[in-house]
């Protein structure tokens, strides 16, 4: 009898402490699956921890493996927030049922409607423009106009960009499908591929480097890499950033392609209110200033000014599309790029 009582007592104690641990986990911690891997993000996560006393666990990885993991884990997942550098993939996660809709006046105030899912499944946190970067000794700015024009004869063997599997290019083509229709977008992609200076390889920075090395004259790449290279420890990267010039294409027509890093609350989040608080924090002025100054991204919060480097390039017109279309056309974009032989 005494043994039984003792056993019961210890079992109760164990259960109690397990419960307490569980509650602690839910209330005081948050798990993020993040595709972003910048030191500046960790600084922000630390600030969130210090401000709210909520521990942030970050699991980093590439976007697709993180999305697959979330799907495989189902309701057992530890992830409360999915953070990805592409609205198209967040759209896919939404379609796969991996996210949940959340509502917050703070989020709706801090993030313009153009940069969030209108049903609340994901919220854009930073913007980047996909621009043309050129060598000023080989290209006169007046020769540049649009993405489409890079497929024309004067640009034969002078253009570089990365592969078609890269999400930045895939979302660029998804936006062109939305704007031009599939057939015209395919014609454009075909003509662009004919003018590539080399078979696509490397990341965005490598395209700018190739331009400075003389292999090509124009690269299609994201804005923030110029800022990052300007402050690189590698002298060649600094030279590249100081040599090339930035051009915003399609200013007289359909606007420059813009994408966002965005985050959504997972379907099986343990603590939805902490997750929302985290998104509110990341879109607050303090966090947006950090995104703007540490990683040279355009803030989504209009109360925060972009970094002076970005300001020095001037204002630009962005594509007038809702970013949810990037997810809608992601599959078609992949097919199209494959059909035109974009490696
Ligand atoms: Fe990037």
Boltz pocket constraint, residues with backbone or C-beta under 6 A from the ligand:
constraints:
  - pocket:
      binder: B
      contacts: [[A, 85], [A, 222]]
      max_distance: 6.0
